[in-house]
Amino acid sequence: MGKPILILFLLLSLAFLVFSSSIYKDDTVYEKKPVAYDAALQKEGRLIWQKNNCHVCHQLYGLGGFLGPDLTNVADKGYYYIDAFLKVGINSMPIFNLTEEESLHLFEFLKATNASGSANPKDYTILMDGMIVQK
């Protein structure tokens, strides 16, 4: 009775070691492709972000307001996607009367933010009383 248990233990241990080594050896980690952005325009875009108080409603890297979505990786969706929201607004987001140049600078800032990391935004639910809870 002791020998089959020992064999089972050794087989399970071997399977565990093989599986563990395959996980750490696997290179399927999410790697962001390098994104080209203009550093000078990015700085101007950051000033536009601050001047319009975007951080009050939106988050970068999960930090900031909770009224709007996290915008850390929104640049992946492209300039026209972002520009549409800026020109038309949505729900509680006002229409920002930014010039084309300001919109491009803000997009450069969001591209730089996107290139520097990724966010893990959580799903939040806004309750009737205004409380925000994480799902």
mmCIF file of the C-alpha atoms, coordinates in Angstrom:
data_MODEL
# 
_entry.id   MODEL 
# 
loop_
_atom_site.group_PDB 
_atom_site.id 
_atom_site.type_symbol 
_atom_site.label_atom_id 
_atom_site.label_alt_id 
_atom_site.label_comp_id 
_atom_site.label_asym_id 
_atom_site.label_entity_id 
_atom_site.label_seq_id 
_atom_site.pdbx_PDB_ins_code 
_atom_site.Cartn_x 
_atom_site.Cartn_y 
_atom_site.Cartn_z 
_atom_site.occupancy 
_atom_site.B_iso_or_equiv 
_atom_site.pdbx_formal_charge 
_atom_site.auth_seq_id 
_atom_site.auth_comp_id 
_atom_site.auth_asym_id 
_atom_site.auth_atom_id 
_atom_site.pdbx_PDB_model_num 
ATOM 1   C CA . MET A 1 1   ? 0.000   0.000  0.000   1.00 0.00 ? 1   MET A CA 1 
ATOM 2   C CA . GLY A 1 2   ? 2.901   2.400  0.728   1.00 0.00 ? 2   GLY A CA 1 
ATOM 3   C CA . LYS A 1 3   ? 4.627   1.919  -2.650  1.00 0.00 ? 3   LYS A CA 1 
ATOM 4   C CA . PRO A 1 4   ? 1.631   3.030  -4.839  1.00 0.00 ? 4   PRO A CA 1 
ATOM 5   C CA . ILE A 1 5   ? 1.160   6.124  -2.675  1.00 0.00 ? 5   ILE A CA 1 
ATOM 6   C CA . LEU A 1 6   ? 4.858   6.966  -3.027  1.00 0.00 ? 6   LEU A CA 1 
ATOM 7   C CA . ILE A 1 7   ? 4.664   6.536  -6.823  1.00 0.00 ? 7   ILE A CA 1 
ATOM 8   C CA . LEU A 1 8   ? 1.548   8.720  -6.959  1.00 0.00 ? 8   LEU A CA 1 
ATOM 9   C CA . PHE A 1 9   ? 3.268   11.362 -4.827  1.00 0.00 ? 9   PHE A CA 1 
ATOM 10  C CA . LEU A 1 10  ? 6.345   11.346 -7.090  1.00 0.00 ? 10  LEU A CA 1 
ATOM 11  C CA . LEU A 1 11  ? 4.233   11.589 -10.262 1.00 0.00 ? 11  LEU A CA 1 
ATOM 12  C CA . LEU A 1 12  ? 2.206   14.478 -8.868  1.00 0.00 ? 12  LEU A CA 1 
ATOM 13  C CA . SER A 1 13  ? 5.378   16.231 -7.714  1.00 0.00 ? 13  SER A CA 1 
ATOM 14  C CA . LEU A 1 14  ? 6.941   15.791 -11.151 1.00 0.00 ? 14  LEU A CA 1 
ATOM 15  C CA . ALA A 1 15  ? 3.786   17.090 -12.846 1.00 0.00 ? 15  ALA A CA 1 
ATOM 16  C CA . PHE A 1 16  ? 3.767   20.093 -10.513 1.00 0.00 ? 16  PHE A CA 1 
ATOM 17  C CA . LEU A 1 17  ? 7.415   20.908 -11.280 1.00 0.00 ? 17  LEU A CA 1 
ATOM 18  C CA . VAL A 1 18  ? 6.934   20.563 -15.041 1.00 0.00 ? 18  VAL A CA 1 
ATOM 19  C CA . PHE A 1 19  ? 3.813   22.736 -14.963 1.00 0.00 ? 19  PHE A CA 1 
ATOM 20  C CA . SER A 1 20  ? 5.446   25.368 -12.740 1.00 0.00 ? 20  SER A CA 1 
ATOM 21  C CA . SER A 1 21  ? 8.538   25.593 -14.916 1.00 0.00 ? 21  SER A CA 1 
ATOM 22  C CA . SER A 1 22  ? 6.402   25.923 -18.055 1.00 0.00 ? 22  SER A CA 1 
ATOM 23  C CA . ILE A 1 23  ? 4.549   28.877 -16.549 1.00 0.00 ? 23  ILE A CA 1 
ATOM 24  C CA . TYR A 1 24  ? 7.709   30.768 -15.650 1.00 0.00 ? 24  TYR A CA 1 
ATOM 25  C CA . LYS A 1 25  ? 9.389   29.870 -18.921 1.00 0.00 ? 25  LYS A CA 1 
ATOM 26  C CA . ASP A 1 26  ? 6.447   31.066 -21.033 1.00 0.00 ? 26  ASP A CA 1 
ATOM 27  C CA . ASP A 1 27  ? 6.995   34.498 -22.590 1.00 0.00 ? 27  ASP A CA 1 
ATOM 28  C CA . THR A 1 28  ? 3.364   35.273 -23.352 1.00 0.00 ? 28  THR A CA 1 
ATOM 29  C CA . VAL A 1 29  ? 3.419   38.308 -21.099 1.00 0.00 ? 29  VAL A CA 1 
ATOM 30  C CA . TYR A 1 30  ? 1.526   41.304 -22.438 1.00 0.00 ? 30  TYR A CA 1 
ATOM 31  C CA . GLU A 1 31  ? 4.076   43.500 -24.117 1.00 0.00 ? 31  GLU A CA 1 
ATOM 32  C CA . LYS A 1 32  ? 3.123   46.927 -25.359 1.00 0.00 ? 32  LYS A CA 1 
ATOM 33  C CA . LYS A 1 33  ? 4.499   47.929 -28.718 1.00 0.00 ? 33  LYS A CA 1 
ATOM 34  C CA . PRO A 1 34  ? 6.590   51.080 -28.646 1.00 0.00 ? 34  PRO A CA 1 
ATOM 35  C CA . VAL A 1 35  ? 4.505   54.133 -29.464 1.00 0.00 ? 35  VAL A CA 1 
ATOM 36  C CA . ALA A 1 36  ? 6.025   57.174 -31.095 1.00 0.00 ? 36  ALA A CA 1 
ATOM 37  C CA . TYR A 1 37  ? 4.948   60.482 -29.621 1.00 0.00 ? 37  TYR A CA 1 
ATOM 38  C CA . ASP A 1 38  ? 6.263   64.008 -29.649 1.00 0.00 ? 38  ASP A CA 1 
ATOM 39  C CA . ALA A 1 39  ? 7.611   64.900 -26.182 1.00 0.00 ? 39  ALA A CA 1 
ATOM 40  C CA . ALA A 1 40  ? 7.086   68.650 -26.635 1.00 0.00 ? 40  ALA A CA 1 
ATOM 41  C CA . LEU A 1 41  ? 3.484   68.185 -27.770 1.00 0.00 ? 41  LEU A CA 1 
ATOM 42  C CA . GLN A 1 42  ? 2.954   65.708 -24.944 1.00 0.00 ? 42  GLN A CA 1 
ATOM 43  C CA . LYS A 1 43  ? 3.901   68.383 -22.415 1.00 0.00 ? 43  LYS A CA 1 
ATOM 44  C CA . GLU A 1 44  ? 1.431   70.802 -23.990 1.00 0.00 ? 44  GLU A CA 1 
ATOM 45  C CA . GLY A 1 45  ? -1.208  68.074 -23.866 1.00 0.00 ? 45  GLY A CA 1 
ATOM 46  C CA . ARG A 1 46  ? -0.571  67.531 -20.165 1.00 0.00 ? 46  ARG A CA 1 
ATOM 47  C CA . LEU A 1 47  ? -1.169  71.229 -19.560 1.00 0.00 ? 47  LEU A CA 1 
ATOM 48  C CA . ILE A 1 48  ? -4.472  70.999 -21.460 1.00 0.00 ? 48  ILE A CA 1 
ATOM 49  C CA . TRP A 1 49  ? -5.391  67.944 -19.344 1.00 0.00 ? 49  TRP A CA 1 
ATOM 50  C CA . GLN A 1 50  ? -4.696  69.938 -16.186 1.00 0.00 ? 50  GLN A CA 1 
ATOM 51  C CA . LYS A 1 51  ? -6.280  73.190 -17.391 1.00 0.00 ? 51  LYS A CA 1 
ATOM 52  C CA . ASN A 1 52  ? -9.563  71.446 -18.225 1.00 0.00 ? 52  ASN A CA 1 
ATOM 53  C CA . ASN A 1 53  ? -9.525  69.426 -14.980 1.00 0.00 ? 53  ASN A CA 1 
ATOM 54  C CA . CYS A 1 54  ? -9.841  66.082 -16.783 1.00 0.00 ? 54  CYS A CA 1 
ATOM 55  C CA . HIS A 1 55  ? -8.440  64.327 -13.708 1.00 0.00 ? 55  HIS A CA 1 
ATOM 56  C CA . VAL A 1 56  ? -11.501 65.328 -11.680 1.00 0.00 ? 56  VAL A CA 1 
ATOM 57  C CA . CYS A 1 57  ? -13.691 62.859 -13.604 1.00 0.00 ? 57  CYS A CA 1 
ATOM 58  C CA . HIS A 1 58  ? -11.167 60.564 -15.312 1.00 0.00 ? 58  HIS A CA 1 
ATOM 59  C CA . GLN A 1 59  ? -8.390  58.325 -14.068 1.00 0.00 ? 59  GLN A CA 1 
ATOM 60  C CA . LEU A 1 60  ? -4.874  57.594 -15.226 1.00 0.00 ? 60  LEU A CA 1 
ATOM 61  C CA . TYR A 1 61  ? -3.423  54.333 -13.888 1.00 0.00 ? 61  TYR A CA 1 
ATOM 62  C CA . GLY A 1 62  ? -6.521  53.941 -11.718 1.00 0.00 ? 62  GLY A CA 1 
ATOM 63  C CA . LEU A 1 63  ? -5.927  57.260 -9.931  1.00 0.00 ? 63  LEU A CA 1 
ATOM 64  C CA . GLY A 1 64  ? -8.271  60.208 -10.230 1.00 0.00 ? 64  GLY A CA 1 
ATOM 65  C CA . GLY A 1 65  ? -12.003 60.759 -10.493 1.00 0.00 ? 65  GLY A CA 1 
ATOM 66  C CA . PHE A 1 66  ? -14.625 58.061 -10.806 1.00 0.00 ? 66  PHE A CA 1 
ATOM 67  C CA . LEU A 1 67  ? -17.267 59.815 -12.896 1.00 0.00 ? 67  LEU A CA 1 
ATOM 68  C CA . GLY A 1 68  ? -15.631 58.981 -16.229 1.00 0.00 ? 68  GLY A CA 1 
ATOM 69  C CA . PRO A 1 69  ? -13.603 55.993 -17.447 1.00 0.00 ? 69  PRO A CA 1 
ATOM 70  C CA . ASP A 1 70  ? -9.900  55.363 -16.945 1.00 0.00 ? 70  ASP A CA 1 
ATOM 71  C CA . LEU A 1 71  ? -8.077  56.916 -19.910 1.00 0.00 ? 71  LEU A CA 1 
ATOM 72  C CA . THR A 1 72  ? -4.656  55.323 -19.469 1.00 0.00 ? 72  THR A CA 1 
ATOM 73  C CA . ASN A 1 73  ? -4.909  53.233 -22.629 1.00 0.00 ? 73  ASN A CA 1 
ATOM 74  C CA . VAL A 1 74  ? -7.609  55.122 -24.541 1.00 0.00 ? 74  VAL A CA 1 
ATOM 75  C CA . ALA A 1 75  ? -5.063  56.239 -27.161 1.00 0.00 ? 75  ALA A CA 1 
ATOM 76  C CA . ASP A 1 76  ? -5.195  52.687 -28.559 1.00 0.00 ? 76  ASP A CA 1 
ATOM 77  C CA . LYS A 1 77  ? -8.616  53.613 -29.954 1.00 0.00 ? 77  LYS A CA 1 
ATOM 78  C CA . GLY A 1 78  ? -7.193  56.423 -32.050 1.00 0.00 ? 78  GLY A CA 1 
ATOM 79  C CA . TYR A 1 79  ? -7.339  60.175 -32.355 1.00 0.00 ? 79  TYR A CA 1 
ATOM 80  C CA . TYR A 1 80  ? -10.785 60.415 -33.954 1.00 0.00 ? 80  TYR A CA 1 
ATOM 81  C CA . TYR A 1 81  ? -12.384 58.341 -31.200 1.00 0.00 ? 81  TYR A CA 1 
ATOM 82  C CA . ILE A 1 82  ? -11.112 60.737 -28.538 1.00 0.00 ? 82  ILE A CA 1 
ATOM 83  C CA . ASP A 1 83  ? -11.815 63.831 -30.637 1.00 0.00 ? 83  ASP A CA 1 
ATOM 84  C CA . ALA A 1 84  ? -15.454 62.799 -31.085 1.00 0.00 ? 84  ALA A CA 1 
ATOM 85  C CA . PHE A 1 85  ? -16.020 62.769 -27.322 1.00 0.00 ? 85  PHE A CA 1 
ATOM 86  C CA . LEU A 1 86  ? -14.273 66.110 -26.928 1.00 0.00 ? 86  LEU A CA 1 
ATOM 87  C CA . LYS A 1 87  ? -16.400 67.741 -29.637 1.00 0.00 ? 87  LYS A CA 1 
ATOM 88  C CA . VAL A 1 88  ? -19.783 66.225 -28.770 1.00 0.00 ? 88  VAL A CA 1 
ATOM 89  C CA . GLY A 1 89  ? -19.546 65.348 -25.083 1.00 0.00 ? 89  GLY A CA 1 
ATOM 90  C CA . ILE A 1 90  ? -21.559 62.550 -23.508 1.00 0.00 ? 90  ILE A CA 1 
ATOM 91  C CA . ASN A 1 91  ? -23.934 62.406 -20.531 1.00 0.00 ? 91  ASN A CA 1 
ATOM 92  C CA . SER A 1 92  ? -22.229 64.438 -17.814 1.00 0.00 ? 92  SER A CA 1 
ATOM 93  C CA . MET A 1 93  ? -19.125 65.221 -19.889 1.00 0.00 ? 93  MET A CA 1 
ATOM 94  C CA . PRO A 1 94  ? -19.349 68.750 -21.280 1.00 0.00 ? 94  PRO A CA 1 
ATOM 95  C CA . ILE A 1 95  ? -18.401 69.752 -24.787 1.00 0.00 ? 95  ILE A CA 1 
ATOM 96  C CA . PHE A 1 96  ? -14.855 71.071 -24.747 1.00 0.00 ? 96  PHE A CA 1 
ATOM 97  C CA . ASN A 1 97  ? -14.259 73.816 -27.262 1.00 0.00 ? 97  ASN A CA 1 
ATOM 98  C CA . LEU A 1 98  ? -10.697 72.766 -27.971 1.00 0.00 ? 98  LEU A CA 1 
ATOM 99  C CA . THR A 1 99  ? -8.949  73.819 -31.129 1.00 0.00 ? 99  THR A CA 1 
ATOM 100 C CA . GLU A 1 100 ? -7.663  71.149 -33.485 1.00 0.00 ? 100 GLU A CA 1 
ATOM 101 C CA . GLU A 1 101 ? -4.158  71.880 -32.228 1.00 0.00 ? 101 GLU A CA 1 
ATOM 102 C CA . GLU A 1 102 ? -5.206  71.455 -28.578 1.00 0.00 ? 102 GLU A CA 1 
ATOM 103 C CA . SER A 1 103 ? -6.947  68.175 -29.407 1.00 0.00 ? 103 SER A CA 1 
ATOM 104 C CA . LEU A 1 104 ? -3.784  66.896 -31.078 1.00 0.00 ? 104 LEU A CA 1 
ATOM 105 C CA . HIS A 1 105 ? -1.668  67.941 -28.084 1.00 0.00 ? 105 HIS A CA 1 
ATOM 106 C CA . LEU A 1 106 ? -4.058  66.187 -25.700 1.00 0.00 ? 106 LEU A CA 1 
ATOM 107 C CA . PHE A 1 107 ? -3.884  63.080 -27.886 1.00 0.00 ? 107 PHE A CA 1 
ATOM 108 C CA . GLU A 1 108 ? -0.071  63.172 -27.717 1.00 0.00 ? 108 GLU A CA 1 
ATOM 109 C CA . PHE A 1 109 ? -0.329  63.275 -23.923 1.00 0.00 ? 109 PHE A CA 1 
ATOM 110 C CA . LEU A 1 110 ? -2.676  60.278 -23.948 1.00 0.00 ? 110 LEU A CA 1 
ATOM 111 C CA . LYS A 1 111 ? -0.337  58.436 -26.357 1.00 0.00 ? 111 LYS A CA 1 
ATOM 112 C CA . ALA A 1 112 ? 2.580   59.034 -23.982 1.00 0.00 ? 112 ALA A CA 1 
ATOM 113 C CA . THR A 1 113 ? 0.489   57.810 -21.055 1.00 0.00 ? 113 THR A CA 1 
ATOM 114 C CA . ASN A 1 114 ? -0.521  54.752 -23.047 1.00 0.00 ? 114 ASN A CA 1 
ATOM 115 C CA . ALA A 1 115 ? 3.112   54.016 -23.919 1.00 0.00 ? 115 ALA A CA 1 
ATOM 116 C CA . SER A 1 116 ? 4.211   54.214 -20.299 1.00 0.00 ? 116 SER A CA 1 
ATOM 117 C CA . GLY A 1 117 ? 2.025   51.450 -18.943 1.00 0.00 ? 117 GLY A CA 1 
ATOM 118 C CA . SER A 1 118 ? -1.368  49.885 -18.751 1.00 0.00 ? 118 SER A CA 1 
ATOM 119 C CA . ALA A 1 119 ? -4.252  50.302 -16.384 1.00 0.00 ? 119 ALA A CA 1 
ATOM 120 C CA . ASN A 1 120 ? -6.459  47.735 -14.789 1.00 0.00 ? 120 ASN A CA 1 
ATOM 121 C CA . PRO A 1 121 ? -9.709  49.643 -14.501 1.00 0.00 ? 121 PRO A CA 1 
ATOM 122 C CA . LYS A 1 122 ? -12.289 47.956 -12.347 1.00 0.00 ? 122 LYS A CA 1 
ATOM 123 C CA . ASP A 1 123 ? -15.963 47.815 -13.136 1.00 0.00 ? 123 ASP A CA 1 
ATOM 124 C CA . TYR A 1 124 ? -17.905 50.220 -10.987 1.00 0.00 ? 124 TYR A CA 1 
ATOM 125 C CA . THR A 1 125 ? -21.616 50.619 -10.488 1.00 0.00 ? 125 THR A CA 1 
ATOM 126 C CA . ILE A 1 126 ? -23.191 53.924 -9.559  1.00 0.00 ? 126 ILE A CA 1 
ATOM 127 C CA . LEU A 1 127 ? -26.080 53.392 -7.166  1.00 0.00 ? 127 LEU A CA 1 
ATOM 128 C CA . MET A 1 128 ? -29.249 55.496 -7.032  1.00 0.00 ? 128 MET A CA 1 
ATOM 129 C CA . ASP A 1 129 ? -27.955 57.431 -4.025  1.00 0.00 ? 129 ASP A CA 1 
ATOM 130 C CA . GLY A 1 130 ? -24.759 58.389 -5.875  1.00 0.00 ? 130 GLY A CA 1 
ATOM 131 C CA . MET A 1 131 ? -22.505 55.864 -4.137  1.00 0.00 ? 131 MET A CA 1 
ATOM 132 C CA . ILE A 1 132 ? -19.972 54.121 -6.355  1.00 0.00 ? 132 ILE A CA 1 
ATOM 133 C CA . VAL A 1 133 ? -19.333 50.453 -5.656  1.00 0.00 ? 133 VAL A CA 1 
ATOM 134 C CA . GLN A 1 134 ? -16.904 48.040 -7.257  1.00 0.00 ? 134 GLN A CA 1 
ATOM 135 C CA . LYS A 1 135 ? -18.469 44.989 -8.892  1.00 0.00 ? 135 LYS A CA 1 
# 
